[in-house]
Amino acid sequence: MNSPVHGDPDPPPSAAPSGPPLNGLDALDALSARLPSPLTEVADERFARRDVRLLLKRDDLIHPEVTGNKWRKLVPNLRAALRDGEHTLLTFGGAYSNHLRATAAAGRLLGLSTVGVVRGEELAHRPLNASLARCAADGMRLHFVTRAAYRRRNDPEWISELRALFGPFRLVPEGGSNAEAVRGAAGLGRELRGAADVVGVACGTGGTLAGLAAGLADGQRAVGFAVLRGGFLPAEVERLQRAAFGDRRGTWTVEERFHCGGYARTTDALEGFARDFADRHGLPGMDRIYVAKMLYGLSVLADEGAFAPGTSVAAVVTG
């Protein structure tokens, strides 16, 4: 059973969208980004002792509110919504979804209404965590549903029920991963052409890896670090590439060993690594759900000799 929409029905004017979208496509000026994102080499003996160079691709610095891969995947969808005169975005996520938070922020900045369908009906009766509270403050309507209902997020019949409940909207998939998003994420790969032999990125729904790999040059390869269990990502990344480009693109693999038990799960080893790496390299508050798992995975692979001496590895800090 679906729960009612949660939150203040009349968010404060500073948070909620104010009327129709801002002047069509010109509204995207509110999401102007720092591109290309910075690429900096860091000295870390976990890599240096294997004669591996480590570079950080700081996509977390693209935009102050819509960071990293969320910016790259959302902007093509936002551009399409503005082009088609659509006023509402509806998307999906869990209780700690960075994608929901980024969508809510983008909606506020562009004057678009946003609806977040949140996994976990029981959350409707609890205080909002910091992530969902930020979504609500940015004007997003939060609609909590059971896990069984959430599994229907790709079911056209259920989508029709959501349209009957919320009115017309542009549907953005969970994690923002669709063909438009993959083509947007390809820009990340193009920025890294010639800069590294291997590029590591954390993977939730696979859209960023699909685009990144497609944008890289011949001779470069991408490694995606799964943050969820299930082994579904290789097939999903290929599906997304075929939807975006018509065929599989680039050289890429998915590493399944570093999810630490599943989404938002952690271990003592991951926590220790994350604190140490963040302190050494100036990454305060480093994200544990995605970025820490990717960096930890790269360090283990380096120690195992997975990278030949002289290899340069770029790690994408997605935010």
Disulfide bonds with the S-S distance in Angstrom:
none
